[in-house]
Structures are given as C-alpha cells and as structure tokens.
Amino acid sequence: MKRSYRGVLWLCLILFFNIVITQATVHQYYFENYGITLLLAGLNVVLFPIAIWIYKRHKNVGANPNEK
C-alpha cells in the first residue's frame, strides 16, 4: 500500500509557520512592540494543538492493515 504524504506536508507547513512566527515574535519584542509580540506568541501556541491533531489524524493513514 502506498503511504499518504498529505499529513507530512501539513506538518511541514505548520512547522514553517511556527519558525516564521517565532522569528517575527522575537523581532517585535526587540523593537518593544509588546502587543504584537503577545499576539504572535498566542498564534504560535494555537498552532501547536493543530499540529498534534493533524499528527493523530494521519498517524495510521496508508499503514498496512495486517501490521499492528
């Protein structure tokens, strides 16, 4: 059976967004824009449960049904 790489691509995309948002958060903190810093940090925290949900949803997609 072929594996589905859709879940892997979604997780890579979320990781990319986490890196970009973290960089923007540090940049805004450096320039003392604390409101935007908190907003970006909150967005980064929200992306983490989404990544867990995608991982759990696609964990066994394409797996061999005879293997346990």
Summary of the structure (lengths in Angstrom):
residues: 68
radius of gyration: 16.6
end to end distance: 14.9
largest distance: 56.2
contacts: 152
relative contact order: 0.21
helix: 72%
strand: 0%
